[in-house]
Amino acid sequence: MIKDLLPRYYEAHNDGVTYTIISSTMVRNHEVAWMEYRGTVLCGPEKGKPFVGRELHCECYFTEGIGWKIDPKNRPVSLMDAEKCDRRKVAVRKRHKELRQEYRRLFNNSPSLFPYIPEIILDLIKKAKAGEFLEDGSGANFYCGYFYLETVADIVDAPMRNIWAIAEQMVAEKKIRLNGAVVKPYGKRRRL
């Protein structure tokens, strides 16, 4: 269980970042959890500034020798093996199925969610803003977005070409912005 792995993880990393499980599921006796992390920036111009985020992790991420190890200089280093865990993919598929069922109930048990994709995209934005679990890892949050269009396609069980056409129409209607397949808030872009 993740809670049993955290003390050693904290001891080795000693960076002040803490994790809290928001929700978890067992996939073949392996815990996968939507987690909140909190910490303080340790260096650079943002030093001392608190940060918070949410990500999907499984036991692998916190397991020494799978998600991280101690290098020859006695420093913890991350390993990519944790991100390859197939149980995380199962947890994401399970969550998308739950959302599909939720939307079917919302739209009067409609056999097809296709006519409701714009409403679903807007609702998923609300869920993303509320910090709900929608995608693997931190999802499109890494790109300052809400979620990927692929997530919408998986939830509504529709081809990507259809999702793209609807998303582009929503961009034309000034409801969302896109950066590649990342759904972003509508508004003026900041110039650097």
For each residue, the residues with C-beta under 8 A, 3 or more apart:
1: 4 5 31 59
2: 5 6 19 21 24 31 33 35 57 58 59 62
3: 6 21
4: 1 7
5: 1 2 8 9 59 62 63
6: 2 3 9 10 19 62
7: 4 10 11
8: 5 11 12 64
9: 5 6 12 13 62 64 68
10: 6 7 13 14 18
11: 7 8 14
12: 8 9 64 68 70 76
13: 9 10 17 68 76
14: 10 11
15: 39 42
16: 39 40 42
17: 13 37 38 39
18: 10 37 38 39
19: 2 6 35 36 37 57
20: 35 36 37 38
21: 2 3 24 33 34 35
22: 33 34 35 36 54 131 133
23: 33 34 133
24: 2 21 31 32 33 34
25: 31 32 33 91 94
26: 29 30 31 32
27: 30 32 58 87 90 91 94
28: 87 90
29: 26
30: 26 27 58 59 60 85 87
31: 1 2 24 25 26 58 59
32: 24 25 26 27 56 57 58 59 85 87 88 90 91
33: 2 21 22 23 24 25 56 57 58
34: 21 22 23 24 54 55 56 133
35: 2 19 20 21 22 54 55 56 57
36: 19 20 22 52 53 54 131
37: 17 18 19 20 52 53 54 55
38: 17 18 20 50 51 52
39: 15 16 17 18 50 51
40: 16 48 49 50 51
41: 44 46 47 48 49 50 51
42: 15 16 47
43: 47
44: 41 47
45:
46: 41 49
47: 41 42 43 44
48: 40 41
49: 40 41 46
50: 38 39 40 41
51: 38 39 40 41
52: 36 37 38
53: 36 37 138 141
54: 22 34 35 36 37 131 133 138 141
55: 34 35 37 137 138
56: 32 33 34 35 88 91 92 133 135 136 137 138
57: 2 19 32 33 35 61 62 82
58: 2 27 30 31 32 33 61 82 85 87 88 91
59: 1 2 5 30 31 32 62 63
60: 30 63 66 67 81 82 85
61: 57 58 67 68 82
62: 2 5 6 9 57 59 67 68
63: 5 59 60 66 67 68 82
64: 8 9 12 67 68 69 70
65: 69 79
66: 60 63 79 81 82
67: 60 61 62 63 64 78 79 81 82
68: 9 12 13 61 62 63 64 76 77 78 79 82
69: 64 65 76 77 79
70: 12 64 74 75 76 77
71: 74 75 76 77
72:
73:
74: 70 71
75: 70 71
76: 12 13 68 69 70 71
77: 68 69 70 71
78: 67 68 82
79: 65 66 67 68 69 82
80: 83 84
81: 60 66 67 84 85
82: 57 58 60 61 63 66 67 68 78 79 85
83: 80 88 137
84: 80 81
85: 30 32 58 60 81 82 88 89
86: 89 90
87: 27 28 30 32 58 90 91
88: 32 56 58 83 85 91 92 136
89: 85 86 92 93 136
90: 27 28 32 86 87 93 94
91: 25 27 32 56 58 87 88 94 95
92: 56 88 89 95 96 135 136
93: 89 90 96 97 154
94: 25 27 90 91 97 98
95: 91 92 98 99 133 134
96: 92 93 99 100 151 154 155
97: 93 94 100 101
98: 94 95 101 102
99: 95 96 102 103 124 134 155
100: 96 97 103 104 113 155 156 157
101: 97 98 104 105
102: 98 99 105 106
103: 99 100 106 107 113 116 120 123 155 156
104: 100 101 107 109 110 111 113
105: 101 102 109
106: 102 103
107: 103 104 110 113 116
108:
109: 104 105
110: 104 107 113 115 116
111: 104
112: 115
113: 100 103 104 107 110 116 117 120 155 156 157 158
114: 117 156 158 162
115: 110 112
116: 103 107 110 113 119 120 156
117: 113 114 120 121 152 156 158 162 163 166
118: 121 122 166 169 170 175
119: 116 122 123
120: 103 113 116 117 123 124 152 155 156
121: 117 118 124 125 152 166 167 170 176 183
122: 118 119 125 126 175
123: 103 119 120 126 127
124: 99 120 121 127 128 134 146 147 151 152 155 183
125: 121 122 128 129 146 147 176 183 185
126: 122 123 129 130
127: 123 124 130 132 134
128: 124 125 131 132 134 139 141 146 147
129: 125 126 146
130: 126 127
131: 22 36 54 128
132: 127 128
133: 22 23 34 54 56 95
134: 95 99 124 127 128 139 147 151
135: 56 92 138 139 140 147 148 151
136: 56 88 89 92 139
137: 55 56 83 142
138: 53 54 55 56 135 141 142
139: 128 134 135 136 142 147 148 151
140: 135 143 145 146 147 148 182 183
141: 53 54 128 138 144 145 146
142: 137 138 139
143: 140 179 180 182 184
144: 141 184
145: 140 141 148 179 182 183 184
146: 124 125 128 129 140 141 182 183 184 185
147: 124 125 128 134 135 139 140 151 152 182 183
148: 135 139 140 145 151 152 181 182 183
149: 152 153 160 163 164 167 178 181 182 183
150: 153 154 160 181
151: 96 124 134 135 139 147 148 154 155
152: 117 120 121 124 147 148 149 155 156 158 163 167 183
153: 149 150 156 157 158 159 160 162 163
154: 93 96 150 151 157
155: 96 99 100 103 113 120 124 151 152
156: 100 103 113 114 116 117 120 152 153 163
157: 100 113 153 154
158: 113 114 117 152 153 162 163
159: 153 162 163
160: 149 150 153 163 164
161: 164 165
162: 114 117 153 158 159 165 166
163: 117 149 152 153 156 158 159 160 166 167
164: 149 160 161 167 168
165: 161 162 168 169
166: 117 118 121 162 163 169 170
167: 121 149 152 163 164 170 171 176 178 183
168: 164 165 171 172 178
169: 118 165 166 172 173
170: 118 121 166 167 173 175 176
171: 167 168 174 175 176 177 178
172: 168 169
173: 169 170
174: 171 186
175: 118 122 170 171 186
176: 121 125 167 170 171 183 184 185 186
177: 171 183 184 185 186 187 189
178: 149 167 168 171 181 182 183 184
179: 143 145 182 184
180: 143
181: 148 149 150 178
182: 140 143 145 146 147 148 149 178 179
183: 121 124 125 140 145 146 147 148 149 152 167 176 177 178
184: 143 144 145 146 176 177 178 179
185: 125 146 176 177
186: 174 175 176 177
187: 177
188:
189: 177
190:
191:
192:
